[in-house]
Amino acid sequence: MSKKKIAASSVAAALAAGVVTMAGPAAFGVPLPLDSLESPALSSTNENPTVVDGATVPLEARDGFRVLPYLQRPGATEMTVNWFSETGGASTITVYGPGLPAEGQEFTVEGEQNPVNGYQEAELKQGDLSRATVAGTNKKGILAQGTWIRADNPYKHSIRIDNLQPESTYTYAVNEDGYVHEASFETFPVSGSDLTEPIHIIAFSDTETDQIGRVTYREWVETRNLAEGSEARPEPGSAWDRKYGSATRDGYWAVNYPVTEDEAQRLNNEIIAEQDPDMILLAGDLTERSSWQTHWDEWFRYFAGDQGQLLESIPIFTSPGNHEVYGYCASADDCTPVIRARAAYNQSIDTHGSSNEHPLDAYHRVDYRPVTFISIDSTNGTDQNPNDANNRPPLMSGDDSDITPEQYGTDTPECLHH
């Protein structure tokens, strides 16, 4: 959280407690700005869901931010700022910094709806979610039906801010229904300029957000031989196993991690924020199922929501993975879920990609001094769930000299740098 927001929150708390008296805007009939983190729409947990005929009833639209501002399409002289609301009215963003008026430059941004941001029947009828946590017992983590359902059909607000100066710091304030979010960002250096200091990029993939992650202790799979002298993994029946549980994955037994997926994502993002990178590179599989709005709700919950605001000041460069075209074809002739999955990705993520509707956001690049980062989509826009594939070619093993295109892995596309 920025120091500005901490200060604003402290003042608001003091006012609420009645320990501060001053003549301010409210004394003259002008309402005080509200802290963005207090936005009713920002709450990602529905404490008292209503279920009718097996389907959760979405909440009524609430004021404030559904998704806090997040940075996209970074450049030396430009930056895109996106956010979501549930009311869709006109919002304002005021930007301050080099080359702009002293009072800042203000923009009015209307919200726009997109059908892919609506909940589908299957999402609303998804019942209680549970995940066993301790081996050999009935103890489970349970997430009650609908506790993750929010208002339906949110509005996206997006503004491209240009005519900025390279390598400069800008602050901005977004006002959504009277709730104000303040943060800052830095523009990139000029493309092709000499590398005068290290570039700090944090790269990872497969966040694969899903609300069941709130109660899931994932398997701690041993993917490689441990270094000589390393402590062995906990064994079946060990104190670790009894406390955190275990499971079999891909035919191999493994103990679980000591934190849930929910806790792990929050901890990871806190560490990333402390490192303050120039950019985040997320190489595919942002959500578990891109065609489901509930899974996008969960992703934004950590990156621009009530569980973290990492992207308010750090731009993100993404690639579509197999989960971004992962929606299960209803039949050989009906792949609308896959189309919806890709459309939902394109709705949530903006890139420097082509405006052509076919490769939209699939192939794109961003430059940072002499370094170019390139995203290449290896999914070919097709459903990449292997369980639905027909006539699967034999799996590759051993010598890969005769590997065929059909055997290439497609779990995550490539992000290249030059």
Helices and strands as residue ranges (DSSP letters): H 3-17, G 25-28, E 34-35, G 36-38, G 40-42, E 50-52, E 55-57, E 65-72, E 79-85, E 91-96, E 105-109, E 112-113, G 115-117, H 121-124, E 129-132, E 140-143, E 155-161, E 169-176, E 179-186, E 201-204, G 211-215, H 239-244, E 246-249, E 252-255, H 261-275, E 279-282, H 293-303, G 310-312, E 316-318, G 322-325, H 336-348, E 364-368, E 371-376, G 386-388, G 405-407, E 414-417
